[in-house]
């Protein structure tokens, strides 16, 4: 069961969001790596992951401060995304992430 009530439009407080993951497209890459990253950091989202099928890698941003993240880790597809030391507490396999 969702912890958010059903509503006509989905909204939540940023303090309820612990993790955002996005798969970029050619048309959204600049927005995902730029303005969205800044907004998520400003909102205090603890973990932001961008999967980039064009580069075959993931960028993992953690430790938001102000409008930026203090840690930025790049992992090639095939390497696990270890989030066990974050509020997310999991590890994600990237073995089968598609490339474009």
Biopython code that builds the backbone (N, CA, C, O; Angstrom):
import numpy as np
from Bio.PDB.StructureBuilder import StructureBuilder

atoms = [
    (1, "UNK", "N", (0.845, -1.171, 0.000)),
    (1, "UNK", "CA", (0.000, 0.000, 0.000)),
    (1, "UNK", "C", (0.896, 1.242, 0.000)),
    (1, "UNK", "O", (1.899, 1.296, 0.712)),
    (2, "UNK", "N", (0.527, 2.216, -0.792)),
    (2, "UNK", "CA", (1.269, 3.464, -0.877)),
    (2, "UNK", "C", (1.105, 4.255, 0.410)),
    (2, "UNK", "O", (0.047, 4.219, 1.037)),
    (3, "UNK", "N", (2.157, 4.972, 0.802)),
    (3, "UNK", "CA", (2.025, 5.811, 1.983)),
    (3, "UNK", "C", (1.467, 7.178, 1.638)),
    (3, "UNK", "O", (1.219, 7.990, 2.529)),
    (4, "UNK", "N", (1.265, 7.443, 0.348)),
    (4, "UNK", "CA", (0.690, 8.708, -0.083)),
    (4, "UNK", "C", (-0.773, 8.499, -0.444)),
    (4, "UNK", "O", (-1.114, 7.505, -1.086)),
    (5, "UNK", "N", (-1.644, 9.419, -0.041)),
    (5, "UNK", "CA", (-3.054, 9.277, -0.393)),
    (5, "UNK", "C", (-3.267, 9.456, -1.891)),
    (5, "UNK", "O", (-2.534, 10.188, -2.556)),
    (6, "UNK", "N", (-4.271, 8.782, -2.402)),
    (6, "UNK", "CA", (-4.623, 8.913, -3.811)),
    (6, "UNK", "C", (-5.169, 10.314, -4.047)),
    (6, "UNK", "O", (-6.005, 10.804, -3.288)),
    (7, "UNK", "N", (-4.694, 10.943, -5.095)),
    (7, "UNK", "CA", (-5.121, 12.311, -5.396)),
    (7, "UNK", "C", (-5.275, 12.469, -6.903)),
    (7, "UNK", "O", (-4.802, 11.640, -7.681)),
    (8, "UNK", "N", (-5.940, 13.539, -7.299)),
    (8, "UNK", "CA", (-6.146, 13.797, -8.725)),
    (8, "UNK", "C", (-4.805, 13.991, -9.434)),
    (8, "UNK", "O", (-4.635, 13.540, -10.566)),
    (9, "UNK", "N", (-3.864, 14.649, -8.785)),
    (9, "UNK", "CA", (-2.522, 14.791, -9.351)),
    (9, "UNK", "C", (-1.531, 14.371, -8.267)),
    (9, "UNK", "O", (-1.707, 14.691, -7.092)),
    (10, "UNK", "N", (-0.494, 13.653, -8.678)),
    (10, "UNK", "CA", (0.453, 13.115, -7.714)),
    (10, "UNK", "C", (1.459, 14.166, -7.304)),
    (10, "UNK", "O", (2.179, 14.707, -8.144)),
    (11, "UNK", "N", (1.511, 14.454, -6.033)),
    (11, "UNK", "CA", (2.525, 15.347, -5.483)),
    (11, "UNK", "C", (2.927, 14.808, -4.117)),
    (11, "UNK", "O", (2.167, 14.081, -3.476)),
    (12, "UNK", "N", (4.117, 15.167, -3.683)),
    (12, "UNK", "CA", (4.575, 14.777, -2.359)),
    (12, "UNK", "C", (5.591, 15.793, -1.871)),
    (12, "UNK", "O", (6.069, 16.619, -2.649)),
    (13, "UNK", "N", (5.914, 15.741, -0.633)),
    (13, "UNK", "CA", (6.952, 16.610, -0.069)),
    (13, "UNK", "C", (8.311, 16.039, -0.444)),
    (13, "UNK", "O", (8.497, 14.822, -0.452)),
    (14, "UNK", "N", (9.252, 16.906, -0.750)),
    (14, "UNK", "CA", (10.583, 16.434, -1.116)),
    (14, "UNK", "C", (11.233, 15.661, 0.028)),
    (14, "UNK", "O", (12.083, 14.805, -0.216)),
    (15, "UNK", "N", (10.854, 15.944, 1.256)),
    (15, "UNK", "CA", (11.429, 15.224, 2.399)),
    (15, "UNK", "C", (11.006, 13.755, 2.418)),
    (15, "UNK", "O", (11.627, 12.946, 3.107)),
    (16, "UNK", "N", (9.960, 13.400, 1.671)),
    (16, "UNK", "CA", (9.522, 12.009, 1.575)),
    (16, "UNK", "C", (10.289, 11.232, 0.507)),
    (16, "UNK", "O", (10.182, 10.007, 0.448)),
    (17, "UNK", "N", (11.050, 11.910, -0.326)),
    (17, "UNK", "CA", (11.761, 11.273, -1.433)),
    (17, "UNK", "C", (13.200, 10.999, -1.008)),
    (17, "UNK", "O", (13.931, 11.914, -0.628)),
    (18, "UNK", "N", (13.597, 9.724, -1.077)),
    (18, "UNK", "CA", (14.949, 9.342, -0.685)),
    (18, "UNK", "C", (15.844, 9.047, -1.873)),
    (18, "UNK", "O", (17.068, 9.024, -1.741)),
    (19, "UNK", "N", (15.236, 8.817, -3.048)),
    (19, "UNK", "CA", (16.002, 8.320, -4.181)),
    (19, "UNK", "C", (15.273, 8.654, -5.469)),
    (19, "UNK", "O", (14.071, 8.415, -5.594)),
    (20, "UNK", "N", (16.007, 9.210, -6.428)),
    (20, "UNK", "CA", (15.458, 9.453, -7.763)),
    (20, "UNK", "C", (16.402, 8.796, -8.750)),
    (20, "UNK", "O", (17.617, 8.979, -8.675)),
    (21, "UNK", "N", (15.841, 8.025, -9.682)),
    (21, "UNK", "CA", (16.632, 7.407, -10.748)),
    (21, "UNK", "C", (15.988, 7.770, -12.072)),
    (21, "UNK", "O", (14.768, 7.718, -12.224)),
    (22, "UNK", "N", (16.832, 8.139, -13.029)),
    (22, "UNK", "CA", (16.340, 8.522, -14.347)),
    (22, "UNK", "C", (17.192, 7.871, -15.413)),
    (22, "UNK", "O", (18.400, 7.699, -15.251)),
    (23, "UNK", "N", (16.543, 7.511, -16.504)),
    (23, "UNK", "CA", (17.245, 7.064, -17.707)),
    (23, "UNK", "C", (17.126, 8.212, -18.693)),
    (23, "UNK", "O", (16.024, 8.605, -19.075)),
    (24, "UNK", "N", (18.271, 8.746, -19.102)),
    (24, "UNK", "CA", (18.207, 9.914, -19.980)),
    (24, "UNK", "C", (17.903, 9.502, -21.416)),
    (24, "UNK", "O", (18.099, 8.355, -21.819)),
    (25, "UNK", "N", (17.424, 10.465, -22.153)),
    (25, "UNK", "CA", (17.307, 10.336, -23.605)),
    (25, "UNK", "C", (18.140, 11.467, -24.191)),
    (25, "UNK", "O", (18.530, 12.389, -23.475)),
    (26, "UNK", "N", (18.408, 11.402, -25.468)),
    (26, "UNK", "CA", (19.219, 12.457, -26.083)),
    (26, "UNK", "C", (18.597, 13.833, -25.875)),
    (26, "UNK", "O", (19.306, 14.826, -25.716)),
    (27, "UNK", "N", (17.280, 13.883, -25.876)),
    (27, "UNK", "CA", (16.601, 15.164, -25.733)),
    (27, "UNK", "C", (16.538, 15.690, -24.304)),
    (27, "UNK", "O", (16.299, 16.882, -24.106)),
    (28, "UNK", "N", (16.746, 14.833, -23.298)),
    (28, "UNK", "CA", (16.621, 15.280, -21.912)),
    (28, "UNK", "C", (17.948, 15.342, -21.163)),
    (28, "UNK", "O", (17.979, 15.798, -20.020)),
    (29, "UNK", "N", (19.041, 14.898, -21.773)),
    (29, "UNK", "CA", (20.324, 14.797, -21.070)),
    (29, "UNK", "C", (20.747, 16.111, -20.423)),
    (29, "UNK", "O", (21.130, 16.126, -19.253)),
    (30, "UNK", "N", (20.684, 17.194, -21.151)),
    (30, "UNK", "CA", (21.123, 18.487, -20.611)),
    (30, "UNK", "C", (20.280, 18.886, -19.398)),
    (30, "UNK", "O", (20.805, 19.444, -18.434)),
    (31, "UNK", "N", (18.993, 18.605, -19.443)),
    (31, "UNK", "CA", (18.110, 18.923, -18.327)),
    (31, "UNK", "C", (18.391, 18.022, -17.122)),
    (31, "UNK", "O", (18.402, 18.491, -15.984)),
    (32, "UNK", "N", (18.619, 16.722, -17.374)),
    (32, "UNK", "CA", (18.856, 15.774, -16.284)),
    (32, "UNK", "C", (20.169, 16.060, -15.558)),
    (32, "UNK", "O", (20.223, 16.014, -14.329)),
    (33, "UNK", "N", (21.220, 16.355, -16.311)),
    (33, "UNK", "CA", (22.523, 16.627, -15.716)),
    (33, "UNK", "C", (22.641, 18.060, -15.188)),
    (33, "UNK", "O", (23.562, 18.360, -14.429)),
    (34, "UNK", "N", (21.732, 18.934, -15.575)),
    (34, "UNK", "CA", (21.819, 20.342, -15.182)),
    (34, "UNK", "C", (20.721, 20.765, -14.225)),
    (34, "UNK", "O", (20.841, 20.565, -13.016)),
    (35, "UNK", "N", (19.633, 21.356, -14.759)),
    (35, "UNK", "CA", (18.583, 21.903, -13.896)),
    (35, "UNK", "C", (17.940, 20.896, -12.938)),
    (35, "UNK", "O", (17.695, 21.224, -11.777)),
    (36, "UNK", "N", (17.667, 19.681, -13.405)),
    (36, "UNK", "CA", (17.042, 18.694, -12.512)),
    (36, "UNK", "C", (17.964, 18.346, -11.354)),
    (36, "UNK", "O", (17.528, 18.266, -10.205)),
    (37, "UNK", "N", (19.229, 18.142, -11.658)),
    (37, "UNK", "CA", (20.201, 17.819, -10.610)),
    (37, "UNK", "C", (20.238, 18.933, -9.565)),
    (37, "UNK", "O", (20.289, 18.667, -8.365)),
    (38, "UNK", "N", (20.213, 20.156, -10.020)),
    (38, "UNK", "CA", (20.236, 21.310, -9.121)),
    (38, "UNK", "C", (18.977, 21.353, -8.251)),
    (38, "UNK", "O", (19.058, 21.617, -7.051)),
    (39, "UNK", "N", (17.821, 21.096, -8.855)),
    (39, "UNK", "CA", (16.553, 21.098, -8.118)),
    (39, "UNK", "C", (16.539, 19.985, -7.077)),
    (39, "UNK", "O", (16.132, 20.209, -5.937)),
    (40, "UNK", "N", (16.983, 18.783, -7.460)),
    (40, "UNK", "CA", (16.991, 17.663, -6.512)),
    (40, "UNK", "C", (17.948, 17.934, -5.356)),
    (40, "UNK", "O", (17.623, 17.633, -4.208)),
    (41, "UNK", "N", (19.108, 18.489, -5.638)),
    (41, "UNK", "CA", (20.056, 18.810, -4.568)),
    (41, "UNK", "C", (19.466, 19.863, -3.632)),
    (41, "UNK", "O", (19.532, 19.723, -2.411)),
    (42, "UNK", "N", (18.890, 20.913, -4.209)),
    (42, "UNK", "CA", (18.278, 21.976, -3.411)),
    (42, "UNK", "C", (17.161, 21.429, -2.523)),
    (42, "UNK", "O", (16.987, 21.875, -1.389)),
    (43, "UNK", "N", (16.404, 20.458, -3.047)),
    (43, "UNK", "CA", (15.312, 19.841, -2.289)),
    (43, "UNK", "C", (15.826, 18.866, -1.236)),
    (43, "UNK", "O", (15.059, 18.403, -0.392)),
    (44, "UNK", "N", (17.122, 18.550, -1.281)),
    (44, "UNK", "CA", (17.697, 17.641, -0.291)),
    (44, "UNK", "C", (17.476, 16.174, -0.588)),
    (44, "UNK", "O", (17.547, 15.345, 0.319)),
    (45, "UNK", "N", (17.206, 15.831, -1.850)),
    (45, "UNK", "CA", (17.037, 14.425, -2.219)),
    (45, "UNK", "C", (18.381, 13.737, -2.001)),
    (45, "UNK", "O", (19.359, 14.111, -2.647)),
    (46, "UNK", "N", (18.467, 12.740, -1.110)),
    (46, "UNK", "CA", (19.758, 12.159, -0.745)),
    (46, "UNK", "C", (20.518, 11.467, -1.875)),
    (46, "UNK", "O", (21.747, 11.513, -1.912)),
    (47, "UNK", "N", (19.791, 10.820, -2.801)),
    (47, "UNK", "CA", (20.452, 10.050, -3.861)),
    (47, "UNK", "C", (19.768, 10.330, -5.200)),
    (47, "UNK", "O", (18.548, 10.227, -5.323)),
    (48, "UNK", "N", (20.571, 10.682, -6.189)),
    (48, "UNK", "CA", (20.086, 10.900, -7.553)),
    (48, "UNK", "C", (20.979, 10.088, -8.490)),
    (48, "UNK", "O", (22.193, 10.288, -8.538)),
    (49, "UNK", "N", (20.359, 9.169, -9.232)),
    (49, "UNK", "CA", (21.098, 8.310, -10.157)),
    (49, "UNK", "C", (20.618, 8.585, -11.575)),
    (49, "UNK", "O", (19.418, 8.613, -11.849)),
    (50, "UNK", "N", (21.577, 8.788, -12.466)),
    (50, "UNK", "CA", (21.268, 8.952, -13.880)),
    (50, "UNK", "C", (21.881, 7.778, -14.638)),
    (50, "UNK", "O", (23.093, 7.564, -14.592)),
    (51, "UNK", "N", (21.036, 7.020, -15.334)),
    (51, "UNK", "CA", (21.515, 5.958, -16.213)),
    (51, "UNK", "C", (21.594, 6.535, -17.620)),
    (51, "UNK", "O", (20.621, 7.093, -18.127)),
    (52, "UNK", "N", (22.753, 6.398, -18.243)),
    (52, "UNK", "CA", (23.002, 6.985, -19.559)),
    (52, "UNK", "C", (23.313, 5.882, -20.573)),
    (52, "UNK", "O", (24.453, 5.425, -20.660)),
    (53, "UNK", "N", (22.304, 5.452, -21.343)),
    (53, "UNK", "CA", (22.523, 4.360, -22.291)),
    (53, "UNK", "C", (23.438, 4.735, -23.456)),
    (53, "UNK", "O", (23.937, 3.852, -24.154)),
    (54, "UNK", "N", (23.663, 6.015, -23.672)),
    (54, "UNK", "CA", (24.526, 6.459, -24.772)),
    (54, "UNK", "C", (25.997, 6.353, -24.389)),
    (54, "UNK", "O", (26.842, 6.037, -25.226)),
    (55, "UNK", "N", (26.296, 6.618, -23.125)),
    (55, "UNK", "CA", (27.669, 6.501, -22.636)),
    (55, "UNK", "C", (27.932, 5.146, -21.978)),
    (55, "UNK", "O", (29.084, 4.786, -21.734)),
    (56, "UNK", "N", (26.855, 4.386, -21.687)),
    (56, "UNK", "CA", (27.000, 3.083, -21.034)),
    (56, "UNK", "C", (27.482, 3.209, -19.603)),
    (56, "UNK", "O", (28.297, 2.413, -19.138)),
    (57, "UNK", "N", (26.964, 4.233, -18.897)),
    (57, "UNK", "CA", (27.384, 4.415, -17.510)),
    (57, "UNK", "C", (26.265, 5.033, -16.682)),
    (57, "UNK", "O", (25.266, 5.522, -17.211)),
    (58, "UNK", "N", (26.462, 4.995, -15.381)),
    (58, "UNK", "CA", (25.548, 5.632, -14.437)),
    (58, "UNK", "C", (26.330, 6.662, -13.651)),
    (58, "UNK", "O", (27.496, 6.456, -13.316)),
    (59, "UNK", "N", (25.679, 7.767, -13.363)),
    (59, "UNK", "CA", (26.241, 8.786, -12.475)),
    (59, "UNK", "C", (25.421, 8.723, -11.193)),
    (59, "UNK", "O", (24.191, 8.748, -11.231)),
    (60, "UNK", "N", (26.100, 8.643, -10.081)),
    (60, "UNK", "CA", (25.459, 8.543, -8.776)),
    (60, "UNK", "C", (25.836, 9.781, -7.962)),
    (60, "UNK", "O", (27.004, 9.992, -7.635)),
    (61, "UNK", "N", (24.842, 10.582, -7.645)),
    (61, "UNK", "CA", (25.050, 11.811, -6.886)),
    (61, "UNK", "C", (24.507, 11.617, -5.469)),
    (61, "UNK", "O", (23.368, 11.183, -5.291)),
    (62, "UNK", "N", (25.320, 11.937, -4.467)),
    (62, "UNK", "CA", (24.893, 11.823, -3.075)),
    (62, "UNK", "C", (25.413, 13.020, -2.283)),
    (62, "UNK", "O", (26.220, 13.809, -2.774)),
    (63, "UNK", "N", (24.936, 13.133, -1.061)),
    (63, "UNK", "CA", (25.329, 14.186, -0.131)),
    (63, "UNK", "C", (25.006, 15.584, -0.673)),
    (63, "UNK", "O", (25.906, 16.373, -0.960)),
    (64, "UNK", "N", (23.700, 15.875, -0.809)),
    (64, "UNK", "CA", (23.318, 17.200, -1.299)),
    (64, "UNK", "C", (23.696, 18.299, -0.309)),
    (64, "UNK", "O", (23.559, 18.147, 0.904)),
    (65, "UNK", "N", (24.166, 19.388, -0.856)),
    (65, "UNK", "CA", (24.456, 20.582, -0.057)),
    (65, "UNK", "C", (24.186, 21.788, -0.942)),
    (65, "UNK", "O", (24.784, 21.949, -2.006)),
    (66, "UNK", "N", (23.274, 22.631, -0.478)),
    (66, "UNK", "CA", (22.899, 23.786, -1.291)),
    (66, "UNK", "C", (22.254, 23.311, -2.578)),
    (66, "UNK", "O", (21.311, 22.520, -2.550)),
    (67, "UNK", "N", (22.760, 23.792, -3.712)),
    (67, "UNK", "CA", (22.167, 23.402, -4.994)),
    (67, "UNK", "C", (23.048, 22.413, -5.766)),
    (67, "UNK", "O", (22.976, 22.337, -6.993)),
    (68, "UNK", "N", (23.880, 21.655, -5.038)),
    (68, "UNK", "CA", (24.752, 20.684, -5.704)),
    (68, "UNK", "C", (24.933, 19.464, -4.810)),
    (68, "UNK", "O", (24.562, 19.471, -3.636)),
    (69, "UNK", "N", (25.509, 18.423, -5.390)),
    (69, "UNK", "CA", (25.840, 17.207, -4.650)),
    (69, "UNK", "C", (27.337, 17.190, -4.403)),
    (69, "UNK", "O", (28.121, 17.518, -5.293)),
    (70, "UNK", "N", (27.735, 16.808, -3.200)),
    (70, "UNK", "CA", (29.146, 16.799, -2.836)),
    (70, "UNK", "C", (29.872, 15.562, -3.370)),
    (70, "UNK", "O", (31.092, 15.582, -3.531)),
    (71, "UNK", "N", (29.131, 14.492, -3.642)),
    (71, "UNK", "CA", (29.752, 13.285, -4.190)),
    (71, "UNK", "C", (29.127, 12.951, -5.536)),
    (71, "UNK", "O", (27.909, 13.002, -5.711)),
    (72, "UNK", "N", (29.994, 12.610, -6.478)),
    (72, "UNK", "CA", (29.594, 12.296, -7.852)),
    (72, "UNK", "C", (30.434, 11.102, -8.284)),
    (72, "UNK", "O", (31.644, 11.223, -8.475)),
    (73, "UNK", "N", (29.789, 9.949, -8.436)),
    (73, "UNK", "CA", (30.477, 8.714, -8.797)),
    (73, "UNK", "C", (29.988, 8.258, -10.169)),
    (73, "UNK", "O", (28.783, 8.216, -10.417)),
    (74, "UNK", "N", (30.913, 7.919, -11.054)),
    (74, "UNK", "CA", (30.566, 7.389, -12.367)),
    (74, "UNK", "C", (30.909, 5.904, -12.394)),
    (74, "UNK", "O", (32.030, 5.511, -12.072)),
    (75, "UNK", "N", (29.937, 5.086, -12.781)),
    (75, "UNK", "CA", (30.113, 3.640, -12.869)),
    (75, "UNK", "C", (29.745, 3.164, -14.260)),
    (75, "UNK", "O", (28.720, 3.571, -14.807)),
    (76, "UNK", "N", (30.569, 2.309, -14.833)),
    (76, "UNK", "CA", (30.245, 1.725, -16.132)),
    (76, "UNK", "C", (29.154, 0.682, -15.960)),
    (76, "UNK", "O", (29.072, 0.020, -14.926)),
    (77, "UNK", "N", (28.311, 0.540, -16.991)),
    (77, "UNK", "CA", (27.316, -0.523, -16.963)),
    (77, "UNK", "C", (28.044, -1.840, -16.733)),
    (77, "UNK", "O", (29.082, -2.102, -17.341)),
    (78, "UNK", "N", (27.499, -2.653, -15.861)),
    (78, "UNK", "CA", (28.120, -3.908, -15.464)),
    (78, "UNK", "C", (28.627, -3.836, -14.034)),
    (78, "UNK", "O", (28.717, -4.858, -13.353)),
    (79, "UNK", "N", (28.964, -2.621, -13.569)),
    (79, "UNK", "CA", (29.376, -2.427, -12.184)),
    (79, "UNK", "C", (28.123, -2.202, -11.327)),
    (79, "UNK", "O", (27.201, -1.514, -11.765)),
    (80, "UNK", "N", (28.075, -2.763, -10.129)),
    (80, "UNK", "CA", (26.900, -2.532, -9.282)),
    (80, "UNK", "C", (26.886, -1.112, -8.730)),
    (80, "UNK", "O", (27.934, -0.506, -8.505)),
    (81, "UNK", "N", (25.697, -0.600, -8.521)),
    (81, "UNK", "CA", (25.517, 0.687, -7.856)),
    (81, "UNK", "C", (25.288, 0.364, -6.384)),
    (81, "UNK", "O", (24.208, -0.086, -6.000)),
    (82, "UNK", "N", (26.294, 0.592, -5.580)),
    (82, "UNK", "CA", (26.223, 0.263, -4.158)),
    (82, "UNK", "C", (25.694, 1.461, -3.376)),
    (82, "UNK", "O", (26.396, 2.448, -3.157)),
    (83, "UNK", "N", (24.446, 1.343, -2.965)),
    (83, "UNK", "CA", (23.800, 2.396, -2.193)),
    (83, "UNK", "C", (23.561, 1.954, -0.754)),
    (83, "UNK", "O", (22.738, 2.534, -0.046)),
    (84, "UNK", "N", (24.296, 0.908, -0.323)),
    (84, "UNK", "CA", (24.082, 0.366, 1.014)),
    (84, "UNK", "C", (24.482, 1.332, 2.120)),
    (84, "UNK", "O", (24.007, 1.205, 3.248)),
    (85, "UNK", "N", (25.346, 2.294, 1.816)),
    (85, "UNK", "CA", (25.747, 3.264, 2.834)),
    (85, "UNK", "C", (24.930, 4.554, 2.762)),
    (85, "UNK", "O", (25.309, 5.572, 3.341)),
    (86, "UNK", "N", (23.805, 4.501, 2.044)),
    (86, "UNK", "CA", (22.897, 5.643, 1.937)),
    (86, "UNK", "C", (21.563, 5.280, 2.576)),
    (86, "UNK", "O", (21.388, 4.155, 3.045)),
    (87, "UNK", "N", (20.628, 6.215, 2.601)),
    (87, "UNK", "CA", (19.291, 5.942, 3.146)),
    (87, "UNK", "C", (18.554, 4.896, 2.328)),
    (87, "UNK", "O", (17.608, 4.278, 2.819)),
    (88, "UNK", "N", (18.979, 4.688, 1.078)),
    (88, "UNK", "CA", (18.321, 3.706, 0.210)),
    (88, "UNK", "C", (18.627, 2.296, 0.685)),
    (88, "UNK", "O", (17.739, 1.444, 0.700)),
    (89, "UNK", "N", (19.884, 2.032, 1.077)),
    (89, "UNK", "CA", (20.260, 0.762, 1.679)),
    (89, "UNK", "C", (20.239, -0.452, 0.776)),
    (89, "UNK", "O", (20.043, -1.568, 1.257)),
    (90, "UNK", "N", (20.438, -0.263, -0.543)),
    (90, "UNK", "CA", (20.416, -1.394, -1.472)),
    (90, "UNK", "C", (21.589, -1.304, -2.442)),
    (90, "UNK", "O", (22.280, -0.288, -2.512)),
    (91, "UNK", "N", (21.795, -2.370, -3.178)),
    (91, "UNK", "CA", (22.753, -2.385, -4.272)),
    (91, "UNK", "C", (21.972, -2.745, -5.532)),
    (91, "UNK", "O", (21.149, -3.661, -5.519)),
    (92, "UNK", "N", (22.232, -2.022, -6.618)),
    (92, "UNK", "CA", (21.525, -2.251, -7.879)),
    (92, "UNK", "C", (22.481, -2.825, -8.916)),
    (92, "UNK", "O", (23.586, -2.316, -9.100)),
    (93, "UNK", "N", (22.055, -3.879, -9.587)),
    (93, "UNK", "CA", (22.844, -4.442, -10.665)),
    (93, "UNK", "C", (22.615, -3.624, -11.935)),
    (93, "UNK", "O", (21.490, -3.218, -12.225)),
    (94, "UNK", "N", (23.681, -3.386, -12.684)),
    (94, "UNK", "CA", (23.558, -2.679, -13.972)),
    (94, "UNK", "C", (23.913, -3.612, -15.132)),
    (94, "UNK", "O", (24.053, -3.172, -16.274)),
    (95, "UNK", "N", (24.055, -4.886, -14.829)),
    (95, "UNK", "CA", (24.470, -5.873, -15.829)),
    (95, "UNK", "C", (23.590, -5.858, -17.082)),
    (95, "UNK", "O", (24.087, -5.998, -18.199)),
    (96, "UNK", "N", (22.306, -5.691, -16.888)),
    (96, "UNK", "CA", (21.377, -5.797, -18.023)),
    (96, "UNK", "C", (20.832, -4.440, -18.478)),
    (96, "UNK", "O", (19.851, -4.392, -19.220)),
    (97, "UNK", "N", (21.447, -3.350, -18.048)),
    (97, "UNK", "CA", (20.999, -2.040, -18.502)),
    (97, "UNK", "C", (21.230, -1.947, -20.014)),
    (97, "UNK", "O", (22.314, -2.288, -20.487)),
    (98, "UNK", "N", (20.244, -1.497, -20.770)),
    (98, "UNK", "CA", (20.401, -1.411, -22.224)),
    (98, "UNK", "C", (21.281, -0.267, -22.644)),
    (98, "UNK", "O", (21.332, 0.776, -21.991)),
    (99, "UNK", "N", (21.974, -0.475, -23.745)),
    (99, "UNK", "CA", (22.802, 0.581, -24.349)),
    (99, "UNK", "C", (22.151, 1.014, -25.639)),
    (99, "UNK", "O", (21.449, 0.244, -26.294)),
    (100, "UNK", "N", (22.392, 2.235, -25.983)),
    (100, "UNK", "CA", (21.832, 2.753, -27.226)),
    (100, "UNK", "C", (22.931, 3.256, -28.132)),
    (100, "UNK", "O", (22.654, 3.734, -29.232)),
]
sb = StructureBuilder()
sb.init_structure("model")
sb.init_model(0)
sb.init_chain("A")
sb.init_seg("    ")
for serial, (resi, resn, name, xyz) in enumerate(atoms, 1):
    if name == "N":
        sb.init_residue(resn, " ", resi, " ")
    sb.init_atom(name, np.array(xyz, "f"), 0.0, 1.0, " ", f" {name:<3s}", serial, name[0])
structure = sb.get_structure()
